[in-house]
């Protein structure tokens, strides 16, 4: 079903990096969400009134909030499609995040309203009426929401959309809350015990938690989050595959909405290479990166020694020392200022973020001590810095 809908409504659906294709995916997900949730709202509201169940009606208004969320998501996707202009040179892609953030507050508000209603129902229980058809309809609702969650997750993975993944998680959460509602009806039908208010309370809390989780997922890119290790690896390998590039470091990626990113990176080039040749290579990489990855990349060139045996030996010594102290340590930008009595080794060390000030000072001393064992003239001048990549070594 998912693949058929994609083929019918998304032109060039395989080109998921294309902004227009991503918008089509977003519109499809929004329209399907609106239709499914409005249908569920009307059916559950009628059912809730029929059986006098606050938990069923709570579940119904939860679906209404989901429909409203899909409408806001639809508006956000369309507005995010607006091209760049003089005031917004990187486009309007972040509107998609802002719309999802609004949705999060809407979901939390609905959950809070249901919480108050459920507390009132616990204090003053109302008579319920059990109908087997009620359970059957709610089970059908579970099936619809389960499919909707899988549908959004599938589309979210295709276009790497955190908003769709959050919507999928919300739908799967609705499955759990509807199942809880079914349990309350079944218990009342079998044992005559009314736990409707309690179940409604559980549903409301689940709705508010879902809203908070959506807010967290959409707020992260707005604040500025660390680079995804997969994206880090992709850009790093893309730049380093070109002849004339020795290595890279200091990669920074700025997100301006899904598939709208600007990045900067330091590319190491041989110091004895003609500067015009290196510059031509860098220009080529920047152009190709935009064409192939859709990323506006700015490259800073760092000249490095590639034939000086003395510098290569010192680089290997530093690498061995760092590996012995902590396998997570990396270094770059080595410069050697040689002298008869003193040899300054100037370089940057990339350290994990869990290093506090004491650990930093200890690390500086240990590196200096270990390097002076190699040559007593060595004087290490180090700058300790953190990577902008999310620290997930297994993914890099």
VOPA-67841 format. One line per 2 residues: number of its first residue (from 0); their letters; for each residue x negated, y, z negated of C-alpha. Coordinates in steps of 0.001 Angstrom, whole numbers. Each point is the difference from the previous one (the first is absolute). Layout:
NUM) A) X/Y/Z ~ ...
//
This chain:
0) XX) 0/0/0 ~ -2760/2449/-953
2) XX) -1952/-590/3198 ~ 3130/374/2128
4) XX) 890/3335/-1608 ~ -3559/1236/509
6) XX) -4/-1005/3682 ~ 3403/1625/590
8) XX) -602/3314/-1757 ~ -3778/621/-22
10) XX) -1617/763/3331 ~ -3625/-1184/252
12) XX) 455/-1625/-3421 ~ -3457/-1589/115
14) XX) -1765/3413/37 ~ 378/494/-3753
16) XX) -2766/2635/-165 ~ 1990/2327/2270
18) XX) 1822/2679/-2031 ~ 3146/-160/2156
20) XX) 165/-3774/-403 ~ -386/354/-3782
22) XX) 2857/2505/-10 ~ 2175/-2457/1931
24) XX) -758/-2666/-2596 ~ 928/2457/-2742
26) XX) 3280/967/1685 ~ 901/-3674/502
28) XX) -698/-835/-3658 ~ 2014/3030/-1158
30) XX) 3035/-743/2178 ~ 71/-3670/-995
32) XX) -333/1009/-3662 ~ 2810/2556/255
34) XX) 2420/-2427/1668 ~ -711/-2928/-2339
36) XX) 100/2040/-3198 ~ 3178/1925/886
38) XX) 1735/-3275/786 ~ -1144/-1514/-3288
40) XX) 1035/3126/-1925 ~ 3565/-56/1307
42) XX) 413/-3731/-562 ~ -1465/62/-3540
44) XX) 1874/3140/-1064 ~ 3302/-1562/1066
46) XX) -971/-3202/-1772 ~ -1077/1819/-3174
48) XX) 3304/1893/-203 ~ 1884/-3241/650
50) XX) -1672/-1961/-2827 ~ -576/3019/-2325
52) XX) -3764/-639/-81 ~ -2426/2828/-787
54) XX) -2984/-2156/1009 ~ 1487/-655/3454
56) XX) 771/3712/447 ~ -3502/828/-1256
58) XX) -1381/-2310/2638 ~ 2257/1684/2586
60) XX) -1309/3495/-791 ~ -3520/-1389/67
62) XX) 688/-991/3622 ~ 1389/3483/654
64) XX) -3233/1522/-1287 ~ -1883/-2365/2290
66) XX) 2087/1239/2942 ~ -734/3612/-979
68) XX) -3653/-958/-239 ~ 109/-1359/3549
70) XX) 1639/3236/1220 ~ -2682/2136/-1645
72) XX) -2624/-2379/1392 ~ 1480/428/3475
74) XX) -119/3808/-298 ~ -3544/-183/-1341
76) XX) -1197/-2217/2850 ~ 1505/2319/2620
78) XX) -1472/3126/-1631 ~ -3388/-1681/-359
80) XX) 24/-491/3776 ~ -319/3753/575
82) XX) -3271/788/1806 ~ -2834/2063/-1403
84) XX) 340/3771/76 ~ -1976/3073/-1028
86) XX) 910/-351/-3675 ~ -320/-3796/-117
88) XX) -2901/-1022/2279 ~ 166/-3625/-1174
90) XX) 3745/-372/614 ~ 2883/-589/-2398
92) XX) -592/-3650/-876 ~ -9/553/-3760
94) XX) 3691/885/148 ~ 585/-3752/109
96) XX) -1629/-306/-3427 ~ 1946/2966/-1360
98) XX) 3308/-1499/1166 ~ -869/-3289/-1671
100) XX) -831/1902/-3190 ~ 3458/1639/105
102) XX) 1489/-3463/430 ~ -1812/-1160/-3127
104) XX) 1608/2746/-2098 ~ 3400/-820/1511
106) XX) -381/-3652/-976 ~ -1091/943/-3533
108) XX) 3000/2340/-358 ~ 2425/-2721/1095
110) XX) -1624/-2436/-2431 ~ 320/2497/-2870
112) XX) 3691/600/766 ~ 627/-3741/12
114) XX) -1897/-285/-3274 ~ 2380/2453/-1685
116) XX) 3050/-1783/1443 ~ -1257/-3361/-1194
118) XX) -641/1273/-3523 ~ 3586/1285/-68
120) XX) 1263/-3375/1194 ~ -1908/-1761/-2785
122) XX) 1537/2307/-2609 ~ 3505/-324/1433
124) XX) 294/-3218/2050 ~ 2712/-161/2636
126) XX) 1943/-3102/970 ~ -1444/-1853/3002
128) XX) 1777/-2165/2573 ~ -1862/-2976/1475
130) XX) 460/-881/3680 ~ -1996/-2682/1759
132) XX) 21/2168/3125 ~ -1973/2589/-1964
134) XX) -2884/-2406/-496 ~ 127/-1025/3665
136) XX) -174/3626/1195 ~ -2866/821/-2356
138) XX) -1894/-3076/1204 ~ 469/1299/3535
140) XX) -1402/3327/-1222 ~ -3062/-1803/-1353
142) XX) -563/-1529/3427 ~ 289/3381/1741
144) XX) -2394/1763/-2413 ~ -2471/-2878/171
146) XX) -51/253/3793 ~ -263/3796/-201
148) XX) -3015/-300/-2334 ~ -1726/-2466/2326
150) XX) 884/2214/2981 ~ -1546/3124/-1540
152) XX) -3065/-1885/-1182 ~ -548/-1424/3488
154) XX) 260/3436/1633 ~ -2069/1598/-2777
156) XX) -2861/-2441/573 ~ 96/595/3749
158) XX) -470/3753/-266 ~ -1763/77/-3411
160) XX) 2795/2074/-1558 ~ -70/307/-3799
162) XX) 3494/1534/135 ~ 1466/-3055/1720
164) XX) -1837/-2325/-2373 ~ 1472/1923/-2937
166) XX) 3471/-236/1559 ~ -522/-3739/407
168) XX) -946/-316/-3664 ~ 3114/1995/-938
170) XX) 2200/-2347/2055 ~ -1518/-3086/-1609
172) XX) 585/1628/-3387 ~ 3650/447/982
174) XX) 161/-3737/630 ~ -970/-618/-3615
176) XX) 2506/2534/-1366 ~ 2860/-1400/2095
178) XX) -841/-3490/-1205 ~ 231/1357/-3553
180) XX) 3446/1400/796 ~ 1086/-3401/1313
182) XX) -1213/-1583/-3224 ~ 2160/2384/-2071
184) XX) 3110/-843/2065 ~ -646/-3745/-179
186) XX) -550/124/-3769 ~ 3247/1919/-420
188) XX) 1856/-2450/2257 ~ -1281/-3094/-1821
190) XX) -331/1132/-3613 ~ 2157/3120/-90
192) XX) -2932/1996/-1405 ~ -298/3563/1325
194) XX) -3670/925/404 ~ 789/2425/2823
196) XX) -1324/3098/-1795 ~ -3244/-1732/-940
198) XX) -576/-1192/3569 ~ 846/3487/1281
200) XX) -2626/1345/-2383 ~ -2580/-2430/1400
202) XX) 951/983/3568 ~ -379/3714/-795
204) XX) -3444/-514/-1523 ~ -1066/-2041/3039
206) XX) 1206/2812/2291 ~ -1978/2627/-1952
208) XX) -3133/-2173/45 ~ 379/-389/3776
210) XX) 238/3790/321 ~ -3140/538/-2079
212) XX) -1903/-2550/2096 ~ 1074/1694/3237
214) XX) -1140/3347/-1435 ~ -3403/-1431/-905
216) XX) -468/-1525/3467 ~ 895/3219/1828
218) XX) -1722/2424/-2362 ~ -3396/-1673/382
220) XX) -671/1113/3623 ~ 1286/3502/-801
222) XX) -2426/399/-2896 ~ -2834/-1604/1951
224) XX) -850/-3666/-440 ~ -3171/-2000/521
226) XX) -714/-1466/3424 ~ 1507/-3425/593
228) XX) -2937/-2482/142 ~ 1272/-1354/3346
230) XX) 99/3504/1517 ~ -3437/728/-1497
232) XX) -1421/-3134/1593 ~ 1716/664/3336
234) XX) -1386/3547/370 ~ -3452/-965/-1313
236) XX) -332/-2912/2414 ~ 1374/2090/2880
238) XX) -2707/2655/-425 ~ -2850/-2423/-699
240) XX) 655/-2115/3113 ~ -1453/2731/2245
242) XX) -3664/-110/1007 ~ -1934/2790/-1652
244) XX) 1889/-214/-3306 ~ -2079/-1577/-2770
246) XX) 2623/106/-2774 ~ 2765/2081/-1569
248) XX) 1068/1339/-3399 ~ 2147/2672/-1706
250) XX) 3180/-857/1900 ~ 2945/2225/-970
252) XX) 3513/-409/1437 ~ 2744/2624/-342
254) XX) 3550/-1237/553 ~ 2493/2326/1692
256) XX) 2759/-2590/340 ~ 179/-3546/1390
258) XX) -2325/-352/3017 ~ -1171/3591/-502
260) XX) -3453/29/-1549 ~ -3127/2120/97
262) XX) -3324/-1437/-1134 ~ -3606/1029/-462
264) XX) -3002/-2292/-234 ~ -3781/249/-190
266) XX) -1665/-1991/2777 ~ -3681/-903/-330
268) XX) -2011/477/3200 ~ -3702/-672/689
270) XX) -2038/3060/-958 ~ -2286/-430/3017
272) XX) 2911/-12/2484 ~ 666/3057/2154
274) XX) 2619/2108/-1784 ~ 1961/510/3216
276) XX) 219/-3762/576 ~ 1269/-587/-3547
278) XX) 2458/2860/336 ~ 1375/-1459/3233
280) XX) 550/-3371/-1726 ~ 1776/1672/-2909
282) XX) 2283/1944/2356 ~ 877/-3220/1813
284) XX) 859/-1773/-3278 ~ 2252/2871/-1111
286) XX) 1934/-70/3297 ~ 332/-3784/67
288) XX) 1073/-134/-3645 ~ 2933/2292/733
290) XX) 994/-2003/3083 ~ -312/-3461/-1545
292) XX) 770/548/-3695 ~ 2028/3204/160
294) XX) -2317/1617/-2566 ~ -1471/3481/420
296) XX) -3584/-745/-1069 ~ -2765/2489/-791
298) XX) -3511/-1453/-192 ~ -2959/1496/-1847
300) XX) -3384/-1275/1170 ~ -2625/-1089/-2543
302) XX) -3477/-681/1430 ~ -1711/-3068/-1501
304) XX) -3411/-1589/452 ~ 209/-3209/2012
306) XX) -3668/-598/896 ~ -1954/1345/-2975
308) XX) -1200/-3134/-1769 ~ -602/1813/-3299
310) XX) 3584/1353/-157 ~ 1481/-3359/1030
312) XX) -1959/-1699/-2791 ~ 1259/2512/-2590
314) XX) 3562/-420/1268 ~ -259/-3766/-498
316) XX) -1414/527/-3507 ~ 2898/2263/-995
318) XX) 2511/-2423/1462 ~ -1479/-2868/-1999
320) XX) 7/2036/-3228 ~ 3632/1066/422
322) XX) 1127/-3539/813 ~ -1685/-1240/-3166
324) XX) 1731/2619/-2155 ~ 3510/-159/1491
326) XX) 1041/-1639/3279 ~ 2583/2776/526
328) XX) -2659/2719/270 ~ -885/1508/3387
330) XX) -2327/2801/1078 ~ -575/2241/3009
332) XX) -1744/3182/1206 ~ -3485/-1096/-1095
334) XX) -2733/2602/435 ~ -3585/-613/-1005
336) XX) -2196/2959/-923 ~ -3429/-1552/-172
338) XX) -2923/1258/-2052 ~ -3219/-1359/-1465
340) XX) 1092/281/-3658 ~ 3786/10/366
342) XX) 2466/-1476/2499 ~ 3497/1435/-170
344) XX) 2736/-2423/1031 ~ 3135/2011/700
346) XX) 3204/-1978/584 ~ 3697/-325/-875
348) XX) 1396/-2967/-1930 ~ 3660/-1033/386
350) XX) 1264/-1299/-3337 ~ 3313/-1540/-1165
352) XX) 2506/2348/-1628 ~ -75/-1940/-3256
354) XX) -3457/1413/-757 ~ 212/2540/-2835
356) XX) -2628/2641/-798 ~ -2002/-2315/-2271
358) XX) -49/-2704/2666 ~ -1045/2561/2613
360) XX) -2946/1192/-2108 ~ -1001/-3573/-748
362) XX) 144/-860/3705 ~ -2204/2964/935
364) XX) -2621/-1083/-2543 ~ 112/-3647/1034
366) XX) -425/803/3703 ~ -2921/2326/-740
368) XX) -1658/-2576/-2258 ~ 396/-2833/2508
370) XX) -1312/2111/2891 ~ -3022/1164/-2017
372) XX) -875/-3657/-497 ~ -410/-99/3784
374) XX) -2137/3140/36 ~ -702/2202/-3044
376) XX) 18/3096/2237 ~ 3662/-433/910
378) XX) 2333/2717/-1309 ~ 3640/-681/775
380) XX) 2202/3014/678 ~ 3498/-1490/112
382) XX) 3505/1292/566 ~ 2636/-2361/-1386
384) XX) 3324/84/1842 ~ 3217/-1983/407
386) XX) 1441/-1500/3161 ~ 3301/1315/1394
388) XX) 1068/-3555/769 ~ 2337/-1912/-2324
390) XX) -2228/-2269/-2050 ~ 954/-3440/1233
392) XX) -3241/-1779/888 ~ 1760/-3155/1193
394) XX) 1784/1981/2714 ~ -3070/1701/1434
//
